[in-house]
Amino acid sequence: MKTELVTTLKRQATKILADLHLTKEPVLITEHGKPSAYLVDFHDFDLMQDRMRILEGIARGERAVFERRVFTEAEAEEKMSKWLK
């Protein structure tokens, strides 16, 4: 992963963005020697967000099963009957 100072980002934003789009490699931005932010490609960020939503849905489902908040197939069909018509 590439690392850049925030001052370098200010001076060379166009070049850093061009490199980012070319390599798709995230850039760690540092301030005062400490990590401050990640600069990532827009499409890669959207993909990460989609994946995160899927993983959160799976985690909710696992929690529901663990807490026994589940329905039989017949119960689910009954509850969803208005949408299944």
C-alpha positions as a printed Julia matrix, in Angstrom:
85×3 Matrix{Float64}:
   0.0     0.0     0.0
   1.22    3.41   -0.91
   1.59    6.08    1.81
   1.58    9.83    1.22
   1.86   12.86    3.44
  -1.15   15.14    3.5
   1.09   17.96    2.24
   2.11   15.82   -0.75
  -1.57   15.16   -1.44
  -2.22   18.9    -1.41
   0.6    19.57   -3.89
   0.23   16.52   -6.15
  -3.45   15.53   -5.92
  -3.86   15.08   -9.68
  -0.83   12.78   -9.95
  -1.79   10.78   -6.87
  -5.34   10.33   -8.18
  -4.06    9.28  -11.6
  -1.79    6.67   -9.98
  -4.68    5.49   -7.8
  -6.96    4.98  -10.8
  -4.2     3.2   -12.69
  -3.05    0.83   -9.93
  -6.31    0.58   -7.9
  -4.02    0.52   -4.86
  -5.38    2.45   -1.83
  -3.27    5.33   -0.56
  -2.77    5.89    3.16
  -2.69    9.62    3.94
  -0.69   10.61    7.02
  -0.7    13.78    9.08
   2.11   14.52   11.52
   3.44   10.99   10.97
   0.16    9.31   11.93
  -2.42    7.57    9.7
  -5.28    9.94    8.93
  -7.31    8.57    6.0
  -7.38    6.17    3.09
  -7.81    7.35   -0.46
  -9.53    4.64   -2.51
 -10.9     4.36   -6.02
 -14.61    5.27   -6.22
 -15.7     1.98   -7.81
 -13.63   -0.05   -5.35
 -15.25    1.84   -2.47
 -18.74    1.09   -3.85
 -17.82   -2.58   -4.18
 -16.57   -2.64   -0.57
 -19.82   -1.03    0.6
 -21.88   -3.64   -1.27
 -19.83   -6.43    0.27
 -20.2    -4.89    3.72
 -24.01   -4.76    3.34
 -24.04   -8.44    2.35
 -21.85   -9.4     5.32
 -24.03   -7.37    7.7
 -27.11   -9.18    6.38
 -25.46  -12.55    6.93
 -24.48  -11.51   10.47
 -28.09  -10.44   11.21
 -29.31  -13.8     9.93
 -26.8   -15.7    12.05
 -27.85  -13.67   15.1
 -31.53  -14.41   14.4
 -30.8   -18.15   14.19
 -28.73  -18.03   17.39
 -31.56  -16.15   19.18
 -34.13  -18.57   17.7
 -35.93  -15.74   15.88
 -36.71  -17.91   12.86
 -39.83  -19.09   11.03
 -40.78  -22.37    9.44
 -41.38  -22.29    5.71
 -45.15  -22.32    6.28
 -44.93  -19.42    8.78
 -42.76  -17.43    6.39
 -45.19  -18.04    3.49
 -48.1   -16.93    5.66
 -46.34  -13.74    6.74
 -45.27  -12.96    3.17
 -48.5   -14.03    1.46
 -49.47  -10.47    0.57
 -46.19  -10.07   -1.35
 -46.23  -13.52   -2.95
 -49.57  -13.1    -4.76
